[in-house]
């Protein structure tokens, strides 16, 4: 009976199969990279300090202002900050100056008027310059205003936690940003969300592929060693 483990034929077969698997794994790695679903993904990052322009990060980010409590005519509202400078204006015009706001279309009777908004219990007056179109009642509770106005209002209050939204294509860039902030004295936390789960799964898959390629290369090297030094 032939001992296949001592046969060069068997060794060459193992090498060929390993090479085929390596090529497949490298193709799979390329496919996952080209078709990953975390491009332009947004993830929430909580920080104990305000991130200023002194810190250069890989990923675009913006501060979320949804922890400011707004009251209009005893109704609760939320500020909305969009990366787009405009929204679907239903009536009036877009925001041009500070302390101008857009309300939902149900408040078009207020366009051109200065109205009081109670922010964290303090009264501020804003000029309603227009309304935005919304068919979803959930979005009737949002107030648009300029980023400079939001930054000013936000600076008036003490905050224990600053909520940021980071936009990333490569999870490595996001991890590098978080590590960089921690090295500069920030305490940052990424709450676990669906986006983070997809990012973790993508990381696990790719690490598994790289480990598989490394193991197969080790097998090839081992068999080549036996072929050339066991004769």
N, C-alpha and C positions, 0 to 999 in steps of 0.2 A: 504494500500500500504506500502511495506517494505521500510524503510529508509536505503538505502545501506551505507550511510556515518556513520551510527551508528552500522553497522553490522560488527562483527569480521571477518566474512567470506570475506567481501570486503577488509578489511584491510590486511588480510593474502594474498589475491590475489595480491594486490598492492605490498606487500613486496616480494613475489615470482617473480613477473615481474621485479621489481627493481633489485633483485639479478641476474636474467638472463641478464638484460641489463648491469649490472656492469661486469659480467663475459665476456660478448661480448666486452665491451669497453676495458677491460684489455687485452683480446686476440688481439684486433685491435691495441692497443698500442704496444704490443710485435711484431706483424706482421710488423708494420711500422718501428719499430726499427731494425728488422732483415733485412728488404728489402729497407731501405732508400737509395736513389740515391745520397747521398752526401759523401759516403766513398771516401777517397783519392781525395777529391775535391780541386781544386785550386781557390783561390780568390785573387784579387789584393788589396793590402793595400798600401796607400800612407802615408809617414811619413815625418815630417819636419826635422828629425835628423837620423843619421846613427845608426842602431841597432848593438851594439857591443856584444862581448861575455860576457860582464858583466851582461847581462840580460838573464835569463833562462826562456824560453817559452815552453808551452805545444806542440805547433804545429811546425813541420819543416818549415823552410822558407829559401828563397834565394833572393838575390838582383837582380833585373832586370837591365840590362845594355843597354836596347834598346834606351835610350835617348842620347847615344853617336853617333854623326854623323860621318860616315866613308865614305871616297871617295877613289875609286880605278880607275885610268884611267878615271876620270871625271864621274864615275858611283857611285850611292849611294848604300851603303851596310848597313847591320845591324849585330851586334854581336849576336851570339846565345849561350845561356848557358843552357845545359841540365843536369838533375840529373844523367843521364847515362854517364859514362866516355868515351864511344866510340860511334861511328856512323858507318854507312855503308861505309867503305873505298873502293873507286873504284880504286885508284892508289896511290902508295907511302906507307906511314906509318902513325900511330897515332901520336898525339902530346905527346912529352916527356918533353920538356923544355919550359921556358918562351920565349915569342916572336916567337913562332912557330904557324903557322895557317894552317887550312884546307879550301880550296875553293871548289866550286862546280866543277863537272867533266868537265865542258866546259873550265876550266882553267888548264887542266893537263899539258899544255906546260910550265907552270910556276913552276912546282915541282922541288925543288932543288935550286931555285933562291931566293935572298933577294929582296923584292919589297917594295916600299914606300906606306904606307897607310896614308892618311891625316885624322887625328882625331881632330874634332873641330878646323880645320884650321892648326894644327901642324903636321909636318911630322915625322913618325916613320917607321923604317924598320923591316920587319918581314920575316922569312924564311918560304916559302911554302913547307911543308913536305909531303903533300898529297892532294888528292881530295876525295870528298864524292859523292856517287851516288844520283842523284835526277832526277826524271821523271817529276816533277812539276816545271815549270819555276819560280813560285813564290818563291821557296826555293833556287833559284840560287843566291839570293841576301844576303845570310847569310854567316858569317865568323865564323868558330870555332877557339877558342883559349883556353888556360888554364885559370882556374879561378884566379890563382895568377896574371897572366898578366892583366886580366880584372880589378882586384882589384887595381892594381898599376895604370893603366891608369885612372880609375875612381877617384882615390884619387888626381889626378893632377888638377881637375876642381872643381869649386864651384857649389854646387847644392842647389836649393831651396826646391826641393821635391825628396825624394828617393822612388822609386817604388819597392815594394816587392811582391813576390808571396808566400802565405801561403798555406800549404797543411794540411788538417784537416779531421778527421773522425767524430768528434763531434763538433757541432757548439758552444756548451758551452765552449769547450777548446779555440776556436777562440775568443769568447767574453771575456773570462778570460784574454787571451793574450793582447787584445786591452785595456781592463780596466787596466791591469798591466802597460802597456806602458804609458797610460795617467796619471796614478798615479806617474810615474817617469818623468813627464815633457814632454812627447812626444805628439805632435798633430797628431793624426792618423785619416785617413778617408778610408772607404771602399766604392769605387764606386759601384753603383747599377748595377749588371750584372745578367745574367740568373742563375748563380750559387747562387748568393745572394737571388734571387727570390725563388729558390727551397728551400734554407735554411730557409727563412722566412715562406714559406708555410708549411714546415715540423714543424716549431716551432708553428705556429697557430693551425695546426691539433692536435698536442700533447697537447697543452694547452687546447684546446676544449675538448679533451678526459678526461683529468684530472679534468677539471671543471665539466664535466658530471658525472664522478664517485663521486665527492664530493657532488654534488646535490642529486644524488640517495641515497647515504649514509645518507644524511640529511633527505630525505623522509622516509627511513626505521626507523631511530631513532625517528622521529616524530610519526610515526604510532605505534611503539612499546610503546612509552610514552603514547599514547592514550589508547592502549590496557590494559596496566597494571595499569594505574592511573585513568581511567574513569569508572571503574567498582565499 
